[in-house]
């Protein structure tokens, strides 16, 4: 008796955090309003914990009074990080293609929010969501690796910085 085993190959998948653009834009808008009213420190609405992100207290890198909050999803420390020479997003390395970091700024003069990710699948999903919402995409006039998503009569803009190995999506209030 001969047994034949047929294998079915599936593409490798990874855990993907379900961040959606309408929620991120609304969150950034709330931060902008809180900053205008001088109560940015009182803002308690942080959607990242409910999405599965873990708060990262990077005490060796951030000063005690640093206004940034850092959240991670499937990331680990970059042991070669040099805080004097590298941006904060370089503090992390991906564990898989679903890895993501949120760097949330709470300074009155700089209250942006950044999503840092390594997977192109995220970029495609986010860009599609923004286009469906009516955002137009253009290349930055000052930096060729930055894509700007803008929509008339919207107070929040999205810039995507594209490096060969990493994406940084910045949500910021437009004035």
N, CA, C and O of each residue as an XYZ file, in Angstrom:
700
protein
N       0.842     -1.165      0.000
C       0.000      0.000      0.000
C       0.891      1.233      0.000
O       1.826      1.336      0.794
N       0.598      2.151     -0.882
C       1.372      3.379     -1.006
C       0.488      4.559     -0.620
O      -0.621      4.710     -1.132
N       0.980      5.373      0.269
C       0.261      6.584      0.690
C       0.874      7.792      0.014
O       2.094      7.946     -0.042
N       0.037      8.611     -0.477
C       0.504      9.857     -1.079
C      -0.015     11.004     -0.221
O      -1.202     11.091      0.093
N       0.897     11.862      0.139
C       0.508     13.023      0.953
C       0.604     14.260      0.066
O       1.657     14.576     -0.486
N      -0.491     14.923     -0.048
C      -0.507     16.158     -0.841
C      -0.414     17.333      0.117
O      -1.202     17.446      1.057
N       0.523     18.179     -0.120
C       0.680     19.368      0.728
C       0.098     20.589      0.043
O       0.211     20.763     -1.171
N      -0.504     21.399      0.826
C      -1.033     22.656      0.320
C      -0.149     23.757      0.874
O       0.044     23.857      2.086
N       0.380     24.569      0.003
C       1.266     25.652      0.430
C       0.454     26.925      0.608
O      -0.344     27.306     -0.248
N       0.674     27.551      1.717
C       0.043     28.828      1.998
C       1.141     29.872      2.141
O       2.217     29.587      2.668
N       0.865     31.064      1.674
C       1.819     32.153      1.857
C       1.934     32.484      3.330
O       0.949     32.428      4.065
N       3.109     32.821      3.750
C       3.309     33.154      5.150
C       2.570     34.436      5.482
O       2.688     35.432      4.769
N       1.824     34.411      6.542
C       1.106     35.594      6.977
C       1.723     36.097      8.265
O       2.537     35.412      8.883
N       1.342     37.269      8.658
C       1.827     37.834      9.907
C       0.685     38.565     10.596
O      -0.300     38.954      9.969
N       0.841     38.738     11.880
C      -0.161     39.483     12.625
C      -0.081     40.941     12.228
O       0.984     41.556     12.279
N      -1.194     41.474     11.841
C      -1.259     42.856     11.404
C      -2.135     43.628     12.382
O      -3.246     43.197     12.692
N      -1.656     44.743     12.862
C      -2.449     45.578     13.752
C      -3.469     46.332     12.898
O      -3.141     46.809     11.811
N      -4.678     46.436     13.378
C      -5.759     47.000     12.585
C      -5.932     48.497     12.832
O      -6.940     48.935     13.388
N      -4.953     49.260     12.418
C      -5.018     50.716     12.479
C      -5.782     51.173     11.242
O      -5.518     50.706     10.134
N      -6.729     52.088     11.436
C      -7.499     52.619     10.317
C      -7.339     54.130     10.250
O      -7.272     54.806     11.277
N      -7.280     54.641      9.056
C      -7.016     56.058      8.840
C      -8.078     56.986      9.425
O      -7.705     58.015      9.988
N      -9.371     56.695      9.331
C     -10.341     57.617      9.947
C     -10.103     57.806     11.450
O     -10.215     58.919     11.963
N      -9.776     56.724     12.149
C      -9.494     56.824     13.590
C      -8.245     57.657     13.855
O      -8.225     58.473     14.777
N      -7.203     57.454     13.049
C      -5.962     58.208     13.248
C      -6.175     59.693     12.959
O      -5.671     60.542     13.695
N      -6.903     60.010     11.913
C      -7.168     61.410     11.583
C      -8.007     62.076     12.660
O      -7.752     63.224     13.025
N      -9.002     61.370     13.171
C      -9.837     61.917     14.239
C      -9.014     62.126     15.511
O      -9.158     63.146     16.185
N      -8.167     61.176     15.832
C      -7.318     61.296     17.011
C      -6.404     62.524     16.891
O      -6.265     63.294     17.841
N      -5.788     62.699     15.723
C      -4.896     63.843     15.533
C      -5.673     65.156     15.607
O      -5.171     66.144     16.143
N      -6.878     65.173     15.080
C      -7.709     66.375     15.163
C      -8.045     66.719     16.612
O      -8.038     67.891     16.989
N      -8.339     65.701     17.427
C      -8.615     65.926     18.847
C      -7.397     66.503     19.550
O      -7.519     67.384     20.402
N      -6.230     66.006     19.192
C      -4.996     66.542     19.778
C      -4.797     68.004     19.383
O      -4.363     68.816     20.200
N      -5.113     68.337     18.137
C      -4.992     69.721     17.674
C      -5.911     70.653     18.435
O      -5.511     71.750     18.822
N      -7.136     70.219     18.648
C      -8.086     71.037     19.423
C      -7.616     71.193     20.862
O      -7.703     72.283     21.426
N      -7.125     70.128     21.456
C      -6.634     70.201     22.834
C      -5.443     71.153     22.936
O      -5.319     71.887     23.917
N      -4.577     71.146     21.940
C      -3.419     72.045     21.941
C      -3.863     73.500     21.840
O      -3.315     74.366     22.522
N      -4.860     73.772     20.987
C      -5.387     75.133     20.845
C      -5.967     75.642     22.154
O      -5.861     76.832     22.454
N      -6.572     74.768     22.931
C      -7.210     75.143     24.185
C      -6.244     75.073     25.368
O      -6.626     75.344     26.506
N      -4.989     74.707     25.090
C      -3.993     74.646     26.157
C      -4.178     73.493     27.119
O      -3.708     73.565     28.255
N      -4.831     72.462     26.712
C      -5.063     71.312     27.597
C      -4.566     70.009     26.978
O      -5.173     68.953     27.159
N      -3.474     70.093     26.258
C      -2.903     68.915     25.606
C      -2.508     67.853     26.624
O      -2.636     66.659     26.354
N      -2.033     68.273     27.784
C      -1.650     67.329     28.832
C      -2.816     66.553     29.402
O      -2.624     65.488     29.989
N      -4.033     67.073     29.238
C      -5.222     66.397     29.766
C      -5.788     65.350     28.822
O      -6.677     64.586     29.198
N      -5.277     65.311     27.602
C      -5.824     64.404     26.598
C      -5.616     62.952     27.022
O      -4.484     62.501     27.192
N      -6.701     62.240     27.188
C      -6.636     60.853     27.631
C      -6.995     59.867     26.528
O      -6.863     58.659     26.726
N      -7.440     60.341     25.389
C      -7.887     59.455     24.326
C      -6.666     58.944     23.567
O      -6.092     59.655     22.742
N      -6.285     57.731     23.849
C      -5.167     57.111     23.144
C      -5.638     55.775     22.607
O      -5.805     54.822     23.368
N      -5.853     55.696     21.302
C      -6.447     54.482     20.730
C      -5.500     53.297     20.626
O      -5.927     52.214     20.226
N      -4.250     53.464     20.967
C      -3.270     52.433     20.657
C      -3.340     51.220     21.571
O      -3.085     50.104     21.119
N      -3.672     51.399     22.820
C      -3.762     50.265     23.741
C      -4.864     49.300     23.309
O      -4.683     48.084     23.363
N      -5.999     49.838     22.882
C      -7.104     48.960     22.473
C      -6.798     48.209     21.181
O      -7.449     47.210     20.875
N      -5.808     48.685     20.420
C      -5.408     48.017     19.185
C      -4.341     46.948     19.407
O      -3.955     46.257     18.464
N      -3.867     46.804     20.629
C      -2.877     45.778     20.926
C      -1.459     46.289     21.078
O      -0.533     45.496     21.250
N      -1.271     47.604     21.017
C       0.055     48.175     21.226
C       0.408     48.142     22.706
O      -0.469     48.243     23.564
N       1.680     48.003     22.997
C       2.192     48.050     24.367
C       2.952     49.359     24.535
O       3.740     49.749     23.673
N       2.708     50.024     25.646
C       3.420     51.275     25.940
C       4.876     50.943     26.233
O       5.165     50.026     27.000
N       5.785     51.685     25.627
C       7.215     51.472     25.807
C       7.777     52.668     26.560
O       7.712     53.804     26.089
N       8.321     52.400     27.717
C       8.943     53.459     28.514
C      10.445     53.390     28.264
O      11.159     52.631     28.920
N      10.906     54.172     27.329
C      12.314     54.147     26.920
C      13.106     55.135     27.773
O      13.582     56.151     27.266
N      13.247     54.845     29.053
C      13.906     55.759     29.991
C      15.373     55.997     29.668
O      15.913     57.055     29.991
N      16.018     55.033     29.038
C      17.432     55.219     28.703
C      17.611     56.164     27.514
O      18.711     56.663     27.275
N      16.531     56.408     26.770
C      16.616     57.253     25.580
C      15.871     58.571     25.770
O      16.353     59.622     25.348
N      14.700     58.520     26.400
C      13.868     59.704     26.587
C      14.082     60.305     27.970
O      14.160     59.577     28.959
N      14.177     61.607     28.040
C      14.260     62.290     29.330
C      12.916     62.173     30.043
O      11.894     61.892     29.416
N      12.924     62.389     31.348
C      11.700     62.267     32.128
C      10.627     63.254     31.674
O       9.437     62.955     31.773
N      11.027     64.420     31.181
C      10.058     65.425     30.757
C       9.809     65.421     29.241
O       9.215     66.360     28.710
N      10.253     64.383     28.556
C      10.060     64.289     27.106
C       8.573     64.152     26.800
O       7.903     63.314     27.404
N       8.035     64.959     25.872
C       6.590     64.937     25.605
C       6.134     63.807     24.672
O       4.963     63.768     24.297
N       7.017     62.904     24.296
C       6.639     61.821     23.388
C       6.234     60.569     24.163
O       6.827     60.225     25.185
N       5.213     59.906     23.647
C       4.801     58.603     24.159
C       5.094     57.602     23.051
O       4.842     57.877     21.878
N       5.623     56.446     23.419
C       6.011     55.441     22.435
C       5.223     54.162     22.701
O       5.130     53.685     23.832
N       4.659     53.623     21.617
C       3.877     52.395     21.667
C       4.444     51.439     20.636
O       4.873     51.872     19.567
N       4.455     50.138     20.936
C       4.999     49.171     19.998
C       4.097     47.970     19.799
O       3.354     47.577     20.699
N       4.169     47.395     18.617
C       3.442     46.184     18.263
C       4.419     45.277     17.529
O       4.825     45.583     16.408
N       4.801     44.166     18.147
C       5.722     43.181     17.558
C       7.069     43.802     17.192
O       7.566     43.601     16.084
N       7.652     44.546     18.106
C       8.971     45.130     17.855
C       9.924     44.720     18.972
O       9.501     44.292     20.046
N      11.211     44.858     18.697
C      12.211     44.644     19.729
C      13.275     45.727     19.601
O      13.317     46.465     18.617
N      14.121     45.807     20.598
C      15.116     46.881     20.662
C      16.198     46.708     19.603
O      16.632     45.596     19.305
N      16.615     47.824     19.051
C      17.752     47.868     18.141
C      18.984     48.099     19.014
O      19.190     49.207     19.507
N      19.788     47.086     19.206
C      20.949     47.162     20.105
C      22.028     48.125     19.597
O      22.892     48.543     20.368
N      21.987     48.476     18.320
C      22.977     49.392     17.758
C      22.495     50.838     17.742
O      23.158     51.694     17.155
N      21.362     51.132     18.371
C      20.801     52.478     18.361
C      21.738     53.456     19.064
O      22.263     53.170     20.140
N      21.937     54.605     18.440
C      22.769     55.676     18.994
C      21.899     56.923     19.072
O      21.628     57.545     18.045
N      21.458     57.299     20.266
C      20.500     58.402     20.401
C      21.068     59.755     19.992
O      20.300     60.668     19.687
N      22.386     59.911     19.977
C      22.972     61.173     19.546
C      22.973     61.316     18.018
O      22.996     62.434     17.503
N      22.948     60.203     17.299
C      23.075     60.262     15.850
C      21.844     59.785     15.084
O      21.752     60.012     13.877
N      20.907     59.135     15.748
C      19.775     58.557     15.034
C      18.452     59.075     15.574
O      18.340     59.434     16.746
N      17.448     59.108     14.696
C      16.098     59.489     15.094
C      15.490     58.400     15.977
O      15.904     57.242     15.922
N      14.505     58.782     16.789
C      13.904     57.860     17.760
C      13.337     56.607     17.095
O      13.377     55.531     17.692
N      12.814     56.715     15.886
C      12.226     55.534     15.248
C      13.256     54.451     14.971
O      12.880     53.300     14.753
N      14.526     54.775     14.973
C      15.580     53.775     14.771
C      15.864     52.967     16.043
O      16.684     52.048     16.022
N      15.198     53.301     17.135
C      15.342     52.567     18.392
C      14.803     51.138     18.271
O      15.143     50.273     19.078
N      13.969     50.899     17.271
C      13.263     49.626     17.162
C      13.640     48.863     15.912
O      14.064     49.431     14.905
N      13.470     47.544     16.013
C      13.576     46.645     14.863
C      12.289     45.834     14.795
O      11.632     45.593     15.807
N      11.951     45.424     13.594
C      10.736     44.642     13.420
C      10.948     43.210     13.889
O      12.044     42.658     13.791
N       9.880     42.628     14.396
C       9.881     41.196     14.697
C       9.344     40.421     13.505
O       9.772     39.299     13.234
N       8.400     41.034     12.792
C       7.841     40.462     11.571
C       7.307     41.617     10.732
O       7.440     42.776     11.127
N       6.713     41.326      9.593
C       6.231     42.381      8.695
C       5.011     43.093      9.242
O       4.609     44.121      8.697
N       4.416     42.583     10.294
C       3.290     43.255     10.932
C       3.702     44.206     12.043
O       2.846     44.822     12.677
N       4.989     44.334     12.285
C       5.495     45.206     13.354
C       5.163     46.665     13.072
O       5.157     47.106     11.923
N       4.886     47.408     14.148
C       4.596     48.830     14.012
C       4.929     49.540     15.323
O       4.816     48.967     16.407
N       5.336     50.786     15.198
C       5.622     51.641     16.352
C       4.820     52.920     16.189
O       4.662     53.424     15.077
N       4.316     53.444     17.298
C       3.672     54.755     17.312
C       4.530     55.664     18.172
O       4.850     55.332     19.313
N       4.900     56.813     17.620
C       5.580     57.852     18.389
C       4.608     59.020     18.417
O       4.360     59.666     17.398
N       4.066     59.279     19.593
C       3.008     60.260     19.765
C       3.575     61.476     20.490
O       4.026     61.365     21.630
N       3.553     62.621     19.842
C       4.124     63.857     20.380
C       3.044     64.650     21.105
O       1.932     64.797     20.597
N       3.365     65.159     22.284
C       2.412     65.930     23.067
C       2.933     67.312     23.418
O       2.541     67.869     24.444
N       3.802     67.878     22.600
C       4.289     69.235     22.831
C       3.335     70.210     22.150
O       2.819     69.920     21.070
N       3.099     71.353     22.766
C       2.169     72.335     22.211
C       2.595     72.788     20.819
O       1.740     73.032     19.968
N       3.887     72.903     20.570
C       4.367     73.366     19.267
C       4.631     72.205     18.293
O       4.935     72.446     17.125
N       4.522     70.985     18.744
C       4.768     69.818     17.893
C       3.941     68.654     18.421
O       4.431     67.847     19.211
N       2.694     68.568     17.988
C       1.827     67.511     18.517
C       1.429     66.512     17.442
O       0.283     66.067     17.382
N       2.384     66.169     16.602
C       2.123     65.181     15.551
C       2.109     63.769     16.129
O       2.414     63.552     17.301
N       1.752     62.838     15.289
C       1.769     61.427     15.653
C       2.396     60.686     14.477
O       2.072     60.962     13.322
N       3.291     59.748     14.767
C       3.968     58.999     13.708
C       3.696     57.511     13.844
O       3.796     56.943     14.932
N       3.351     56.887     12.720
C       3.290     55.432     12.630
C       4.548     55.000     11.894
O       4.833     55.496     10.804
N       5.299     54.087     12.479
C       6.523     53.573     11.875
C       6.287     52.094     11.595
O       5.911     51.333     12.488
N       6.513     51.694     10.335
C       6.280     50.291      9.981
C       7.241     49.877      8.883
O       7.854     50.713      8.219
N       7.357     48.575      8.707
C       8.315     47.998      7.771
C       7.635     47.325      6.575
O       8.272     47.115      5.543
N       6.371     46.991      6.702
C       5.671     46.237      5.667
C       4.989     47.111      4.631
O       4.224     48.011      4.978
N       5.261     46.851      3.370
C       4.644     47.608      2.278
C       3.136     47.382      2.237
O       2.390     48.225      1.739
N       2.696     46.251      2.757
C       1.265     45.947      2.799
C       0.511     47.013      3.611
O      -0.589     47.420      3.238
N       1.112     47.458      4.721
C       0.518     48.539      5.504
C       0.393     49.796      4.646
O      -0.670     50.414      4.584
N       1.487     50.165      3.989
C       1.465     51.387      3.185
C       0.346     51.334      2.142
O      -0.401     52.298      1.977
N       0.239     50.231      1.458
C      -0.796     50.108      0.431
C      -2.192     50.258      1.022
O      -3.044     50.939      0.451
N      -2.423     49.622      2.160
C      -3.752     49.713      2.796
C      -4.042     51.139      3.242
O      -5.135     51.654      3.004
N      -3.069     51.783      3.888
C      -3.272     53.147      4.380
C      -3.487     54.125      3.228
O      -4.372     54.977      3.302
N      -2.691     54.016      2.168
C      -2.827     54.913      1.014
C      -4.188     54.725      0.351
O      -4.819     55.698     -0.061
N      -4.640     53.484      0.250
C      -5.957     53.214     -0.337
C      -7.054     53.828      0.511
O      -7.979     54.435     -0.030
N      -6.975     53.685      1.832
C      -7.978     54.281      2.725
C      -8.016     55.792      2.573
O      -9.092     56.384      2.493
N      -6.849     56.414      2.534
C      -6.795     57.874      2.406
C      -7.375     58.337      1.069
O      -8.113     59.321      1.026
N      -7.053     57.644     -0.013
C      -7.602     58.017     -1.322
C      -9.125     57.858     -1.343
O      -9.828     58.687     -1.920
N      -9.629     56.806     -0.721
C     -11.088     56.603     -0.652
C     -11.771     57.716      0.125
O     -12.939     58.026     -0.113
N     -11.040     58.311      1.052
C     -11.585     59.410      1.853
C     -11.459     60.752      1.138
O     -11.876     61.776      1.678
N     -10.892     60.763     -0.064
C     -10.793     61.993     -0.839
C      -9.455     62.703     -0.747
O      -9.320     63.819     -1.248
N      -8.473     62.093     -0.128
C      -7.150     62.712     -0.032
C      -6.430     62.564     -1.367
O      -6.495     61.520     -2.015
N      -5.747     63.624     -1.759
C      -4.940     63.629     -2.973
C      -3.482     63.432     -2.580
O      -3.031     63.942     -1.554
N      -2.756     62.692     -3.398
C      -1.357     62.399     -3.104
C      -0.457     63.210     -4.040
O      -0.687     63.276     -5.247
N       0.565     63.821     -3.454
C       1.580     64.537     -4.229
C       2.942     64.238     -3.622
O       3.053     63.837     -2.464
N       3.966     64.442     -4.425
C       5.331     64.310     -3.921
C       5.728     65.649     -3.318
O       5.408     66.701     -3.873
N       6.414     65.616     -2.201
C       6.867     66.838     -1.549
C       7.790     67.614     -2.484
O       8.602     67.032     -3.203
N       7.650     68.934     -2.461
C       8.508     69.772     -3.304
C       9.913     69.897     -2.734
O      10.834     70.295     -3.448
N      10.095     69.565     -1.455
C      11.410     69.708     -0.823
C      12.136     68.387     -0.605
O      13.365     68.364     -0.531
N      11.390     67.282     -0.499
C      12.008     65.980     -0.249
C      11.401     64.932     -1.187
O      10.200     64.672     -1.110
N      12.192     64.335     -2.058
C      11.632     63.390     -3.031
C      11.125     62.081     -2.421
O      10.349     61.372     -3.062
N      11.541     61.748     -1.210
C      11.077     60.503     -0.587
C       9.879     60.709      0.333
O       9.559     59.828      1.131
N       9.209     61.861      0.235
C       8.042     62.154      1.062
C       6.818     62.321      0.171
O       6.819     63.116     -0.769
N       5.776     61.559      0.484
C       4.492     61.682     -0.195
C       3.544     62.424      0.735
O       3.456     62.104      1.920
N       2.843     63.406      0.208
C       1.914     64.205      1.013
C       0.482     63.864      0.617
O       0.133     63.882     -0.563
N      -0.332     63.559      1.601
C      -1.750     63.312      1.390
C      -2.503     64.509      1.955
O      -2.418     64.798      3.149
N      -3.238     65.204      1.093
C      -3.975     66.392      1.512
C      -5.393     66.325      0.960
O      -5.649     65.728     -0.085
N      -6.302     66.956      1.693
C      -7.694     67.036      1.283
C      -8.168     68.455      1.586
O      -7.933     68.964      2.683
N      -8.834     69.100      0.626
C      -9.344     70.449      0.905
C     -10.297     70.441      2.098
O     -11.034     69.480      2.318
N     -10.266     71.509      2.847
C     -11.152     71.694      4.010
C     -10.940     70.646      5.098
O     -11.872     70.321      5.834
N      -9.733     70.119      5.203
C      -9.395     69.176      6.262
C      -8.218     69.739      7.041
O      -7.254     70.230      6.453
N      -8.295     69.669      8.342
C      -7.264     70.284      9.181
C      -6.095     69.352      9.490
O      -5.130     69.774     10.128
N      -6.162     68.096      9.053
C      -5.084     67.145      9.318
C      -4.503     66.668      7.989
O      -5.235     66.291      7.074
N      -3.176     66.692      7.903
C      -2.486     66.175      6.733
C      -1.656     64.967      7.102
O      -1.321     64.763      8.269
N      -1.326     64.170      6.108
C      -0.537     62.964      6.327
C       0.656     63.001      5.376
O       0.494     63.159      4.166
N       1.841     62.854      5.930
C       3.055     62.736      5.129
C       3.619     61.344      5.342
O       3.632     60.835      6.463
N       4.083     60.729      4.265
C       4.696     59.411      4.363
C       6.138     59.540      3.901
O       6.409     59.877      2.748
N       7.059     59.266      4.816
C       8.481     59.266      4.496
C       8.844     57.826      4.148
O       8.627     56.908      4.939
N       9.400     57.646      2.956
C       9.703     56.299      2.483
C      11.211     56.135      2.378
O      11.877     56.815      1.598
N      11.730     55.219      3.181
C      13.129     54.816      3.095
C      13.145     53.391      2.547
O      12.109     52.728      2.569
N      14.273     52.901      2.059
C      14.287     51.540      1.484
C      13.800     50.459      2.442
O      13.227     49.466      1.995
N      14.011     50.624      3.740
C      13.676     49.560      4.681
C      12.576     49.915      5.672
O      12.196     49.079      6.493
N      12.052     51.151      5.610
C      11.102     51.577      6.639
C      10.199     52.688      6.106
O      10.585     53.454      5.222
N       8.992     52.760      6.662
C       8.025     53.805      6.333
C       7.711     54.580      7.607
O       7.572     53.984      8.675
N       7.600     55.890      7.507
C       7.183     56.729      8.636
C       5.991     57.550      8.159
O       6.133     58.401      7.281
N       4.832     57.301      8.728
C       3.620     58.019      8.365
C       3.349     59.050      9.459
O       3.113     58.693     10.613
N       3.383     60.330      9.090
C       3.231     61.421     10.052
C       1.871     62.064      9.896
O       1.494     62.480      8.800
N       1.132     62.148     10.993
C      -0.155     62.845     11.037
C       0.100     64.160     11.733
O       0.618     64.192     12.850
N      -0.269     65.263     11.064
C      -0.014     66.562     11.677
C      -1.141     67.514     11.344
O      -1.808     67.396     10.316
N      -1.328     68.449     12.231
C      -2.356     69.456     12.036
C      -1.837     70.512     11.081
O      -0.703     70.975     11.203
N      -2.674     70.888     10.132
C      -2.309     71.898      9.142
C      -2.904     73.234      9.563
O      -4.052     73.309     10.001
N      -2.127     74.256      9.427
C      -2.637     75.588      9.748
C      -2.352     76.530      8.664
O      -2.709     77.705      8.757
